[in-house]
Amino acid sequence: MKILAFGASTSKSSINQQFAHFAAHQFEGEINMIDLNDFEMPLFSVDKEKENGYPEEGHELLEVIENSDFLVISMTEHNGSYSAAFKNTLDWCSRINNDVFAGKPMLLISTSPGKMGAKFVLESALSRFPRHNANIIGHFSLPKFEDNFKDEIINEELRNEFNDLIENVKETLAKIK
Ligand SMILES: Cc1cc2nc3c(=O)[nH]c(=O)nc-3n(C[C@H](O)[C@H](O)[C@H](O)COP(=O)(O)O)c2cc1C
């Protein structure tokens, strides 16, 4: 199984990149951790689209998704919503092909330093991504990353909840195969 994982952030020390990395490693397969910085695109505008067409990086990202079997995405929350970098990426990709997530099974997670664990952006993504052909088979939000994560989830209750989710996702993936 080819697993594609990333945090929806461009921060070099992204906690969502760390969480996506951890979550992806709960599954057996070939893990491709990508960094959204490697797919940086101009700030979207319909004028740039008209003048210059679509950035190559958008096509490349869609191809990476298309060539994967399972997606693990951890959502960064900025002011209750997507990080600007992720939204820009989604906007460009959705103009190239509205089916951005190509129907691939997806584990959608989020974390933040706060007690809400980036739940608002997770909720937005849960309701929006299916319109871009996401097949979300599990979701989880980890609050207070600094307190609850050190190489793994160290809060027992949250760890148990996460482990149950991973088992469910594995069962769903086995049925999809
Ligand atoms: C502009 C800005 C807005 C933020 N807004 C929120 C927010 O609405 N909710 C939240 O939980 N954290 C918020 N944070 C804190 C981020 O969750 C925190 O910086 C986190 O590390 C971002 O994820 P990343 O490390 O994956 O980039 C905000 C941070 C910034 C810089």
The ligand as a Gaussian input file, in Angstrom:
#p B3LYP/6-31G(d) Opt

LIG

0 1
 C       -2.159000      33.040000      12.314000
 C       -2.386000      31.946000      13.299000
 C       -3.668000      31.630000      13.674000
 C       -3.903000      30.573000      14.562000
 N       -5.185000      30.240000      14.853000
 C       -5.423000      29.127000      15.583000
 C       -6.753000      28.659000      15.770000
 O       -7.705000      29.222000      15.294000
 N       -6.934000      27.542000      16.490000
 C       -5.886000      26.842000      17.035000
 O       -6.104000      25.803000      17.657000
 N       -4.615000      27.264000      16.872000
 C       -4.363000      28.380000      16.159000
 N       -3.072000      28.804000      15.956000
 C       -1.982000      28.046000      16.565000
 C       -1.612000      26.902000      15.647000
 O       -2.478000      25.815000      15.868000
 C       -0.165000      26.486000      15.905000
 O        0.686000      27.531000      15.464000
 C        0.177000      25.182000      15.247000
 O        1.521000      24.855000      15.546000
 C       -0.031000      25.275000      13.741000
 O        0.113000      24.017000      13.157000
 P        1.449000      23.594000      12.390000
 O        2.520000      23.524000      13.465000
 O        1.112000      22.278000      11.821000
 O        1.761000      24.664000      11.386000
 C       -2.819000      29.861000      15.096000
 C       -1.513000      30.195000      14.711000
 C       -1.290000      31.217000      13.823000
 C        0.121000      31.544000      13.405000

